[in-house]
Amino acid sequence: MKEALMGIYTLWLRDVIRFLRDKPRIVSSAAQPLLWLFVLGLGLSTAFVRGGSSQYLRFIYPGIISMSVLFTSIFSAVSIIWDREFGFLKEVLVAPIPRWSVAVGRALGGSTVAVMQGTIILLVAPLIGVKFGLVQLFFAFIIMFMIAFSMTSFGILIATRMRTHEGFQVVVNFLLLPMFFLSGAMFPTGKGLPVWMQVLVRIDPLSYGVDALRQTLVGLKVFPIWLDLGIVFCFGTVALALGVWYFERTE
Amino acid sequence: MRELKKSYNDIAAVKGVSFTIDRGEIFGFLGPNGAGKTTTISMLCTLLIPTGGRATVNGFDVVKNKLAVRKSIGLVFQDPSLDERLTALENLIFHAMIYGIGKADRDRRIPDVLELVELSGRQNDLVKTFSGGMKRRLEIARGLLHRPKVLFLDEPTLGLDPQTRYHIWEYVQQLIEDEGLTIFLTTHYMDEAENCDRIAIIDDGELIAMNTPEELKESIGGEVVLIVAEDNRKASLEIKDKFNIAVQEVNGELSLKVANGSHFMPELIKALETTVISISLRKPTLEDVFLDLTGRRIRDEKVEGMDQARVRMRARRGRTR
């Protein structure tokens, strides 16, 4: 057990050090969500005259935070594939630590990095007129971490099933973008949508994460909070368990 | 290890290999690429699960007691396995952490191994700025950090320049003196194999010979005469006919083993009707041993090309990262 904890801690630390060192990556991964928020968000808000522009920005703000968390999570989880290609994975696999601790360490490391990236977006709240107290901030962190953890675990699951990085673009196009679009990050997922889309929205685990964050930060909701958190938690746990299961069987 | 086997979808990569290595020995695994060297090492290091047979390392079973085996071994892989975005020191610290070395011990040990591989001055540099030789040295330092009982070196000098290769061998010799460890290495460089106490020659997943380099060479008997004739085929038939000696043709040269080469050569030239273009004599090498056992050379042109491709790929990877 001592070995497992040390393994988890070491792999977590590695992710955090690598993240903090790579300043260009921090800036560029923060740039994209900010672009969505301020350029696309402001642009689209002129189309929705009814609510007024600040209303639309407030609406997508939690969605953009989730987007930032989602992408950072999946990208850091998929870096397992890079570790495989560059050989570092071997060093970890022959170390006297259980395999599952490697997967858990990476899941926690990736989540931490994703939360840090999400925090950058959280910092621009005053610019779009979103105000919240310390309690809300505290819950926002917990929810961000839950989204990050479940998405990193999901990413690890994908990574264990992929042999090369070439398949990664496929994952982005067929999984990440649809997950993001259907999550209700950019538009309300209520009655106006066609039925097939409403169904997909309910299948998308990220919808519940976005909803939880939106309830906490701007007070708009679709689902009850317990359902949101329950689904995010269950999805993450199942994904991690499956990821560990496959990872244990890697040769 | 006994009758160790590994198959991939019914294709046997290692077909029942058995041997024992003594403590403090340098044991060399010699064979062409694809012979099953890396597969065998991977099984001994618990990276691959054998499909048959059993093996113990430092007294621990490689299937039942993986973690204990992993603690007793140090590994230097054929391909680099460092985290290039971390510094040399960070790579070592992480290694120490996952091998359960306490901080006090770690702080004493890391400067030692860095000094051993002459990288003390570069410890705070990112590994991606290192040359191939430096990376390999850092990997050796890392492999030794947790005081393993057995050090596995999988093609430790592949793609390195001769000077670096020589240096790495110096370290290895010194390590055996200083740390008293056992070394298991794979190679397809003959001169490297010469440095081993014992060599196992592996080809096509099977162990075909195992002995000291001296005895392996002596087993051939006598000396090797190399001939290039105007018509190699005709010459070869003639030699077989007149002297009753087996002749092997490799890369346009005829090679034959004789008891006393300096007496044999004049006789041969006199007897042959085919014109001889060149003739030379040498002591048998391990290459001859391999040729004698398999009828092939360990490294032919194709293999050489593959090595280069691999080295190029490494260089490319280093850049894209």
Interface residues (C-beta under 8 A of the other chain):
Chain A: K2 E3 M6 G7 Y9 T10 L13 R14 I17 R18 R21 D22 W82 E85 F86 G87 F88 L89 K90 E91 V92 L93 V94 A95 P96 I97 P98 E251
Chain B: C45 T46 L47 L48 I49 L67 A68 R70 K71 I73 L75 F77 D79 P80 S81 L82 D83 E84 R85 L86 E90 F94 H95 M97 I98 Y99 G100 R142 R317 R321
